[in-house]
Amino acid sequence: MEGPATDPVRYAAMFAALGTESRLRIVRLLLAAHPGGLIVSDIQTEMGIPASTLSHHLDKLRQQELVAVERKGTFLWYRANAVRLQELLDFLYAECCTRSSVVEPTALVQICK
């Protein structure tokens, strides 16, 4: 029986939210700025995309809780949600390293060093 931590529907939605080049680039930017995060205008400058397009991408990531947003005065600060991203990595690890031997766990440790 599937529990909340192994629910494939939940992770499919997270992968779908990450499923564009722009959203992956946004997550990479926010991870590089972690834990402080970035304001929307800085993300837009780095990405070079219209504000409405950026807003759409950020909303998709926020809906899946892959990013968090906080208003400080007139600025919206976006941060990578490290907890949610860790859950996604844990799901992948469980699927390819503990339930099968597709990827050797030691190979992942080498990548992370």
Summary of the structure (lengths in Angstrom):
residues: 113
radius of gyration: 15.7
end to end distance: 34.7
largest distance: 49.8
contacts: 291
relative contact order: 0.14
helix: 63%
strand: 12%
